[in-house]
């Protein structure tokens, strides 16, 4: 399990099969690994509650600065991409329609785009103070 | 680099789909409550009081997060296991990784559920 061979092998996979399906496979992997890393960090941060409310508040505040709110948008988009693509993979597996993969990838990106636009429309105005959209109309 | 690529047993393939279906529901709810509905420009930051108000004494949220913690850890680590197997590790390396994944999963599950207990009780013991 040589890390350089692993990176090269993954790169070859994309180079030799340069199509939508391969890109979605790669993106699913990368977002999945990123989310696993985030999950472990998330559980560690929330675990500060075991030390009491003050410790929890101090740590939670440190991960809700403006820069973290920007990163948070990226996190939500990664979650939605992995979620929509994962549902598409399950449907493809159970309905035995892997021959339609190209169309399914396009449909996945379309559904993801809708969720991404809602997320951006809800969160970005919050960076600019008063004139923010109401979630009531969107969710 | 010859021979068949090792793969997960069909049970773990199925469990990945089942845990994934659970996660779609849990994560959508989680994102909606904490990122769409919670407005940091007017509500400040998510603090202990905010979490306690929602979770303390709530059987519904306790069950929600119990299943959320278990299914997310399983899904993430089982997904990593599938990625590892794609690189055809030797039997010894596979055993080592399996041990690491189970230990990390069990430890983080216990830690996460302990934290959930704090929120459910409304404060650290």
Boltz contact constraints between the chains, C-beta under 6 A:
constraints:
  - contact:
      token1: [A, 1]
      token2: [B, 87]
      max_distance: 6.0
  - contact:
      token1: [A, 1]
      token2: [B, 89]
      max_distance: 6.0
  - contact:
      token1: [A, 1]
      token2: [B, 93]
      max_distance: 6.0
  - contact:
      token1: [A, 6]
      token2: [B, 87]
      max_distance: 6.0
  - contact:
      token1: [A, 32]
      token2: [B, 79]
      max_distance: 6.0
  - contact:
      token1: [A, 36]
      token2: [B, 76]
      max_distance: 6.0
  - contact:
      token1: [A, 36]
      token2: [B, 80]
      max_distance: 6.0
  - contact:
      token1: [A, 39]
      token2: [B, 72]
      max_distance: 6.0
  - contact:
      token1: [A, 39]
      token2: [B, 76]
      max_distance: 6.0
  - contact:
      token1: [A, 43]
      token2: [B, 108]
      max_distance: 6.0
  - contact:
      token1: [A, 43]
      token2: [B, 112]
      max_distance: 6.0
  - contact:
      token1: [A, 46]
      token2: [B, 115]
      max_distance: 6.0
  - contact:
      token1: [A, 47]
      token2: [B, 111]
      max_distance: 6.0
  - contact:
      token1: [A, 47]
      token2: [B, 115]
      max_distance: 6.0
  - contact:
      token1: [A, 49]
      token2: [B, 115]
      max_distance: 6.0
  - contact:
      token1: [A, 49]
      token2: [B, 118]
      max_distance: 6.0
  - contact:
      token1: [A, 50]
      token2: [B, 118]
      max_distance: 6.0
  - contact:
      token1: [A, 50]
      token2: [B, 124]
      max_distance: 6.0
  - contact:
      token1: [A, 52]
      token2: [B, 124]
      max_distance: 6.0
  - contact:
      token1: [A, 53]
      token2: [B, 48]
      max_distance: 6.0
  - contact:
      token1: [A, 56]
      token2: [B, 48]
      max_distance: 6.0
  - contact:
      token1: [A, 57]
      token2: [B, 47]
      max_distance: 6.0
  - contact:
      token1: [A, 57]
      token2: [B, 48]
      max_distance: 6.0
  - contact:
      token1: [A, 60]
      token2: [B, 47]
      max_distance: 6.0
  - contact:
      token1: [A, 61]
      token2: [B, 45]
      max_distance: 6.0
  - contact:
      token1: [A, 64]
      token2: [B, 45]
      max_distance: 6.0
  - contact:
      token1: [A, 76]
      token2: [B, 31]
      max_distance: 6.0
  - contact:
      token1: [A, 76]
      token2: [B, 35]
      max_distance: 6.0
  - contact:
      token1: [A, 79]
      token2: [B, 27]
      max_distance: 6.0
  - contact:
      token1: [A, 83]
      token2: [B, 24]
      max_distance: 6.0
  - contact:
      token1: [A, 86]
      token2: [B, 20]
      max_distance: 6.0
  - contact:
      token1: [A, 87]
      token2: [B, 24]
      max_distance: 6.0
  - contact:
      token1: [A, 90]
      token2: [B, 17]
      max_distance: 6.0
  - contact:
      token1: [A, 122]
      token2: [B, 36]
      max_distance: 6.0
  - contact:
      token1: [A, 126]
      token2: [B, 39]
      max_distance: 6.0
  - contact:
      token1: [A, 126]
      token2: [B, 40]
      max_distance: 6.0
  - contact:
      token1: [A, 126]
      token2: [B, 41]
      max_distance: 6.0
  - contact:
      token1: [A, 132]
      token2: [B, 41]
      max_distance: 6.0
  - contact:
      token1: [A, 135]
      token2: [B, 36]
      max_distance: 6.0
  - contact:
      token1: [A, 135]
      token2: [B, 37]
      max_distance: 6.0
  - contact:
      token1: [A, 139]
      token2: [B, 32]
      max_distance: 6.0
  - contact:
      token1: [A, 139]
      token2: [B, 36]
      max_distance: 6.0
